[in-house]
Amino acid sequence: MATNKRVFTLRLAEENFEKIKVIADKNKRSIAMQIEYLIEQHIEEFERKNGIIQIEK
């Protein structure tokens, strides 16, 4: 399956990784999809408080 998602390396403390793994399992997501979801939620919260982030294309 092709994707347009950018690939990068993320280093996490072991404890944070294990906790995200538990959360991902409970939400029936992969670890990567859980991290992406958490990032999306944080961006939405940030933009609600600070305004839309404009991205140059």
Sequence and secondary structure as in RCSB ss.txt:
>XXXX:A:sequence
MATNKRVFTLRLAEENFEKIKVIADKNKRSIAMQIEYLIEQHIEEFERKNGIIQIEK
>XXXX:A:secstr
             HHHHHHHHHHHHHTT  HHHHHHHHHHHHHHHHHHHH       
